[in-house]
Amino acid sequence: MGTDRDIDRRDFLNGVAVSAATLSMMSSANAQVTPGTQDMPGYYPPLSHGLRGSHPGAFETAHSVRDGTFWDHAKKPEDTHAIYDLVVVGGGISGLSAAWFFRQKKPNAKILILDNHDDFGGHAKRNEYNLNGRLELMNGGTMLIDSPHPYSDVAAGLIKHLGIDPVALAKKANHYEIYEGLQPATFFDKETFGEDRLVVGRERTDEDADDAKISWKDFLAKAPLDAATQADILRVQEGTADVMPGLTVEQKKDKLSRIPYLEYLRDYMKCGPKALAFYQTITHDEWGTGIDAEPALDCWGFGLPGFKGLKLDQTAIERMGYTAAGYCENRDLPTFHFPDGNATIARLLVRDLIPDAIPGHSAADVVTAKANYAALNKAGAKIAIRLSSTVVGVKNIGDPAHSKGVEVAYARGGNVYRVHAANCVLAGWNMMIPYLCPELPDAQKDALHQLVKIPLVYTSVAIKNWNAFHKLGTAGISTPGMYWSGMRLNWPVDVGAYKAVRSPDEPMLLFMIRTPVSTGLPERDQHRMGRQELLDTPFELYEAKIRDQLQRTLVGAGFDAKEDILAITVNRWPHGYAYEFNPLFDDFSIPPDKRANVVGRQRFGRIAIANSDSGAAAYTDSAIDQAHRAVGELLAI
Ligand SMILES: Cc1cc2nc3c(=O)[nH]c(=O)nc-3n(C[C@H](O)[C@H](O)[C@H](O)COP(=O)(O)OP(=O)(O)OC[C@H]3O[C@@H](n4cnc5c(N)ncnc54)[C@H](O)[C@@H]3O)c2cc1C
């Protein structure tokens, strides 16, 4: 992989022999800002459609660093003679928060944030559409303020400082009454269930929906399922039998933590293959894996069906994943979805760091405010966000134990640049760090390699109107056997000047999700395979699958994929959710403070490590908390 090569041969340090003394003497006034596409008039990535997320151009450099080929072809690094108090690698919520926490302690700090994408925010991206002259928004990744555990004082404090009060916002902004009368629905596809049929009234996770207009029995009777499969599903959804008789609650929980949900449904609930197919993707959205790779206990903790008869008490045990343990014990934490998801948090952070970049003053007005990308990377500015810049090497100056600074090399527009900083926070994807810092101790590199991120695709589709959904009586359709495992109308949220669509005659955004899995493999291998699948899939295939799926599910109400689809944005995230330890595949006798994320995130000289990965929790509060810890480690030196 090239990590064994001597980094000095890579030449990124050879330009200037920088000592600690030189660092403090060099003036930041000679910092050079290299212009890039983000400085061009009209540059506005949220309006780009097609293949987004890890878009073409964002990842190739990083992959050549991983493969050890980057320095074979790279130009000789140019020294920008720029000196920063802090360089942050990664402009996601964690990197932006790191800059924010650092500036809070050092108000005059000069900070550079580098990110490989053409837009800031990391996963917290914004998809913007102009439909019939109207602004329509959807999240391109990070969807909502929601965590299985309460936000820490640090994360809650930052959100509050940004003007976000999720409880107050949810009361005022949510307008789900627009979809009143529309029911969840399930589409049974002919490849999996023998016949294409949409059945309205239920979907797999709504076992507790008191307002369901139709019983499970009646719903199943309408589905293209034989009597035995209907009985299997009914047993899971409504069954009250104790299928683990003779075991105490503790023994049941322990057993459930050691078997996948698939095994529980098959061997305890006695489900046949068609019923298992009905449930196979029920875990996709939350964990990025199917029921073969999620422990039954985690599925219980998350509220999935089939456990009522076991009479388990609502407390977590140690052998539970982060998400399940949290949701098991914290049922009513506040959640809020901004129209562009947590891109609003990223945008508020950017506005706080660089006020000229986004006009306005509140968490409400930011939703419709247009970002000025040219202001992000201004010469002489204290804080800059440089996009389309992939960091290819980070090194302490001198012995890490006594380091007084860091050199950072990044590739941008075919050139390689070198900057110097007193401190560096690596807030990018943690498994990339061994390639950037080959000098790290081997045990730390091994730990970082274990943090394999979870791939997934969030797609937004603009359609001419949503009459078809209205006619069918549904706002969301679960599609267990199809390429996209679910689809729904945009959530109706009004914030500030932004107003959600009201009339079914108006254009609407649809959300569709795909999680690439390799059923039966260990979790990390499934993610590695899935990552490759996402990178190998051309936009045309995603598009064909969208058209096919919409045509087949909505055809009964006159939807015409040829005419009715206006635009598509496929946000593919080969490196998506942070890895959370899974009792089926990870050694839970290792205490949480000795696990790979903690071993991996140790400070190395003047380099500290953030990102939600280092919290082993795929949530925004983790991204913020880890930034705070990383900055604290540097400031404590
Ligand atoms: C599709 C999706 C939906 C999600 N939904 C939710 C949700 O609803 N709620 C929630 O709380 N969380 C959600 N998450 C989790 C989300 O990851 C976190 O909430 C948070 O946004 C992560 O922020 P981060 O800064 O830690 O990482 P990221 O957002 O991944 O940011 C890291 C950035 O560093 C960049 N980077 C990496 N290496 C380099 C390099 N060498 N040089 C330069 N830049 C580099 C990356 O490209 C990226 O832009 C979701 C994640 C995904 C993928």
The ligand as an SDF file (V2000), in Angstrom:
LIG
                    3D

 53 58  0  0  0  0  0  0  0  0999 V2000
  -25.9920    9.4310    4.1900 C   0  0  0  0  0  0  0  0  0  0  0  0
  -25.7130    9.7970    5.6300 C   0  0  0  0  0  0  0  0  0  0  0  0
  -26.7680   10.1780    6.4550 C   0  0  0  0  0  0  0  0  0  0  0  0
  -26.5280   10.5280    7.7870 C   0  0  0  0  0  0  0  0  0  0  0  0
  -27.5710   10.9560    8.5760 N   0  0  0  0  0  0  0  0  0  0  0  0
  -27.3270   11.3780    9.8340 C   0  0  0  0  0  0  0  0  0  0  0  0
  -28.3680   11.9250   10.6400 C   0  0  0  0  0  0  0  0  0  0  0  0
  -29.5260   11.9930   10.2480 O   0  0  0  0  0  0  0  0  0  0  0  0
  -28.0530   12.3910   11.8800 N   0  0  0  0  0  0  0  0  0  0  0  0
  -26.7910   12.3350   12.3700 C   0  0  0  0  0  0  0  0  0  0  0  0
  -26.5370   12.7850   13.4910 O   0  0  0  0  0  0  0  0  0  0  0  0
  -25.7880   11.8140   11.6310 N   0  0  0  0  0  0  0  0  0  0  0  0
  -26.0240   11.3420   10.3780 C   0  0  0  0  0  0  0  0  0  0  0  0
  -25.0070   10.8430    9.6150 N   0  0  0  0  0  0  0  0  0  0  0  0
  -23.6720   10.7060   10.2080 C   0  0  0  0  0  0  0  0  0  0  0  0
  -22.7270   11.8150    9.8180 C   0  0  0  0  0  0  0  0  0  0  0  0
  -21.5630   11.1480    9.3750 O   0  0  0  0  0  0  0  0  0  0  0  0
  -22.3800   12.7200   11.0090 C   0  0  0  0  0  0  0  0  0  0  0  0
  -23.5540   13.2360   11.6010 O   0  0  0  0  0  0  0  0  0  0  0  0
  -21.5230   13.9330   10.6500 C   0  0  0  0  0  0  0  0  0  0  0  0
  -22.0680   14.6720    9.5860 O   0  0  0  0  0  0  0  0  0  0  0  0
  -20.0960   13.5030   10.3770 C   0  0  0  0  0  0  0  0  0  0  0  0
  -19.2700   14.6300   10.3610 O   0  0  0  0  0  0  0  0  0  0  0  0
  -17.6910   14.4780   10.3180 P   0  0  0  0  0  0  0  0  0  0  0  0
  -17.1380   15.8170   10.1490 O   0  0  0  0  0  0  0  0  0  0  0  0
  -17.2700   13.6360   11.4520 O   0  0  0  0  0  0  0  0  0  0  0  0
  -17.3920   13.5980    9.0130 O   0  0  0  0  0  0  0  0  0  0  0  0
  -17.6480   13.9250    7.4910 P   0  0  0  0  0  0  0  0  0  0  0  0
  -18.9400   14.6060    7.3180 O   0  0  0  0  0  0  0  0  0  0  0  0
  -17.4240   12.6510    6.7700 O   0  0  0  0  0  0  0  0  0  0  0  0
  -16.5030   14.9770    7.1080 O   0  0  0  0  0  0  0  0  0  0  0  0
  -15.1690   14.6210    6.9040 C   0  0  0  0  0  0  0  0  0  0  0  0
  -14.6410   15.3600    5.7120 C   0  0  0  0  0  0  0  0  0  0  0  0
  -13.2260   15.1600    5.6340 O   0  0  0  0  0  0  0  0  0  0  0  0
  -12.9020   14.9980    4.2760 C   0  0  0  0  0  0  0  0  0  0  0  0
  -11.6170   14.3490    4.1200 N   0  0  0  0  0  0  0  0  0  0  0  0
  -11.2880   13.0550    4.3590 C   0  0  0  0  0  0  0  0  0  0  0  0
   -9.9910   12.8350    4.0540 N   0  0  0  0  0  0  0  0  0  0  0  0
   -9.4950   14.0120    3.5970 C   0  0  0  0  0  0  0  0  0  0  0  0
   -8.2170   14.4130    3.0980 C   0  0  0  0  0  0  0  0  0  0  0  0
   -7.1950   13.5640    3.0440 N   0  0  0  0  0  0  0  0  0  0  0  0
   -8.0660   15.6810    2.6770 N   0  0  0  0  0  0  0  0  0  0  0  0
   -9.0930   16.5630    2.7390 C   0  0  0  0  0  0  0  0  0  0  0  0
  -10.3170   16.2300    3.2150 N   0  0  0  0  0  0  0  0  0  0  0  0
  -10.5150   14.9700    3.6310 C   0  0  0  0  0  0  0  0  0  0  0  0
  -14.0540   14.1420    3.7810 C   0  0  0  0  0  0  0  0  0  0  0  0
  -14.1110   14.0830    2.3950 O   0  0  0  0  0  0  0  0  0  0  0  0
  -15.2260   14.8520    4.4040 C   0  0  0  0  0  0  0  0  0  0  0  0
  -15.6440   15.9170    3.5930 O   0  0  0  0  0  0  0  0  0  0  0  0
  -25.2180   10.4760    8.2860 C   0  0  0  0  0  0  0  0  0  0  0  0
  -24.1680   10.0670    7.4510 C   0  0  0  0  0  0  0  0  0  0  0  0
  -24.4150    9.7390    6.1380 C   0  0  0  0  0  0  0  0  0  0  0  0
  -23.2770    9.3120    5.2570 C   0  0  0  0  0  0  0  0  0  0  0  0
  1  2  1  0
  2  3  1  0
  2 52  2  0
  3  4  2  0
  4  5  1  0
  4 50  1  0
  5  6  2  0
  6  7  1  0
  6 13  1  0
  7  8  2  0
  7  9  1  0
  9 10  1  0
 10 11  2  0
 10 12  1  0
 12 13  2  0
 13 14  1  0
 14 15  1  0
 14 50  1  0
 15 16  1  0
 16 17  1  0
 16 18  1  0
 18 19  1  0
 18 20  1  0
 20 21  1  0
 20 22  1  0
 22 23  1  0
 23 24  1  0
 24 25  2  0
 24 26  1  0
 24 27  1  0
 27 28  1  0
 28 29  2  0
 28 30  1  0
 28 31  1  0
 31 32  1  0
 32 33  1  0
 33 34  1  0
 33 48  1  0
 34 35  1  0
 35 36  1  0
 35 46  1  0
 36 37  1  0
 36 45  1  0
 37 38  2  0
 38 39  1  0
 39 40  1  0
 39 45  2  0
 40 41  1  0
 40 42  2  0
 42 43  1  0
 43 44  2  0
 44 45  1  0
 46 47  1  0
 46 48  1  0
 48 49  1  0
 50 51  2  0
 51 52  1  0
 52 53  1  0
M  END
$$$$
